[in-house]
Amino acid sequence: MIQQQRVPFPWLLLCMALLFSFHATPFAEEATIPTDKALHTSFSLVIGMAAYDFYRKNTSLTDGQAKLAAFASTLAVGAAKEFSDEEFDWGDMAANGLGAGIGVMIRF
């Protein structure tokens, strides 16, 4: 039987690509969507995808339970980041929620 070979950690490659594509520019203040919110959404999307993939492959959770666990885990990471900032930003948490929600719906 031929075993299907997977690309190791595809979410890591996506995360690195996002890191280099969303760098700060001198015109960031003029953007329709602030760079900070785009970064929160993008990283939460990647974390949500990776968490969902982890929960589906390494636990006995159903599909719905894995999505809920991945969404909650991603929001917990975002909240921990916000608590480490000088000021908690609910806009950043909304961006985290958007990214997490999209991320758990995307499958590798």
C-alpha positions as CSV (number, residue, x, y, z in Angstrom):
1,M,0.0,0.0,0.0
2,I,1.4,3.4,-1.0
3,Q,1.4,5.9,1.9
4,Q,0.4,9.4,0.9
5,Q,3.1,11.9,1.8
6,R,2.1,15.3,3.1
7,V,4.1,18.5,3.1
8,P,5.3,18.9,6.7
9,F,3.6,21.8,8.5
10,P,2.0,23.6,5.5
11,W,0.6,26.2,7.9
12,L,4.2,27.2,8.9
13,L,5.0,28.0,5.3
14,L,1.8,30.1,5.0
15,C,2.6,31.9,8.3
16,M,6.0,32.8,7.0
17,A,4.5,34.1,3.8
18,L,2.0,36.2,5.7
19,L,4.8,37.6,7.9
20,F,6.7,38.9,5.0
21,S,3.7,40.2,3.0
22,F,2.2,42.4,5.7
23,H,5.1,44.5,6.6
24,A,4.6,48.1,7.9
25,T,4.7,50.8,5.2
26,P,4.9,54.6,5.5
27,F,1.4,54.7,4.1
28,A,-0.2,52.3,6.6
29,E,-2.2,55.1,8.2
30,E,-3.9,55.8,4.8
31,A,-5.0,52.2,4.3
32,T,-8.7,51.3,4.4
33,I,-8.0,48.4,6.7
34,P,-5.2,49.2,9.2
35,T,-2.2,47.0,8.9
36,D,-2.5,45.9,12.5
37,K,-6.0,44.6,12.0
38,A,-5.0,42.8,8.8
39,L,-2.1,41.1,10.7
40,H,-4.4,40.0,13.6
41,T,-6.9,38.6,11.1
42,S,-4.2,36.8,9.0
43,F,-2.3,35.3,12.0
44,S,-5.6,34.2,13.6
45,L,-6.6,32.6,10.3
46,V,-3.4,30.6,10.2
47,I,-3.5,29.6,13.9
48,G,-7.2,28.6,13.4
49,M,-6.3,26.4,10.4
50,A,-3.4,24.8,12.3
51,A,-5.4,24.2,15.5
52,Y,-8.3,22.6,13.5
53,D,-5.8,20.4,11.7
54,F,-4.3,19.4,15.0
55,Y,-7.6,18.6,16.7
56,R,-8.9,16.6,13.8
57,K,-5.8,14.5,13.4
58,N,-4.6,14.0,17.0
59,T,-7.8,13.8,19.0
60,S,-11.1,11.8,18.9
61,L,-13.2,15.0,18.6
62,T,-15.9,15.2,15.9
63,D,-15.7,17.8,13.1
64,G,-17.9,20.3,15.0
65,Q,-16.1,19.8,18.3
66,A,-12.7,20.3,16.6
67,K,-13.9,23.5,15.0
68,L,-15.1,24.8,18.3
69,A,-11.9,23.8,20.1
70,A,-9.8,25.4,17.4
71,F,-11.8,28.6,17.4
72,A,-11.6,28.8,21.2
73,S,-7.9,28.1,21.2
74,T,-7.2,30.7,18.6
75,L,-9.2,33.3,20.5
76,A,-7.3,32.4,23.7
77,V,-4.0,33.0,21.9
78,G,-5.3,36.4,20.6
79,A,-6.6,37.4,24.1
80,A,-3.2,36.4,25.7
81,K,-1.5,38.7,23.1
82,E,-3.9,41.5,23.9
83,F,-3.4,41.2,27.6
84,S,0.3,41.5,27.1
85,D,-0.1,44.8,25.3
86,E,-0.2,48.1,27.1
87,E,-3.9,48.5,26.3
88,F,-6.5,45.8,25.5
89,D,-8.0,46.6,22.0
90,W,-11.4,45.1,21.3
91,G,-10.9,45.9,17.6
92,D,-7.9,43.6,17.5
93,M,-10.0,40.9,19.2
94,A,-12.7,41.3,16.6
95,A,-10.1,40.9,13.9
96,N,-8.8,37.8,15.8
97,G,-12.4,36.4,15.8
98,L,-12.8,37.0,12.1
99,G,-9.6,35.3,11.3
100,A,-10.3,32.4,13.6
101,G,-13.7,31.9,12.2
102,I,-12.4,31.8,8.6
103,G,-9.5,29.6,9.6
104,V,-11.5,26.8,11.2
105,M,-13.6,26.6,8.0
106,I,-10.6,26.2,5.7
107,R,-9.2,22.7,5.4
108,F,-5.8,21.6,4.4
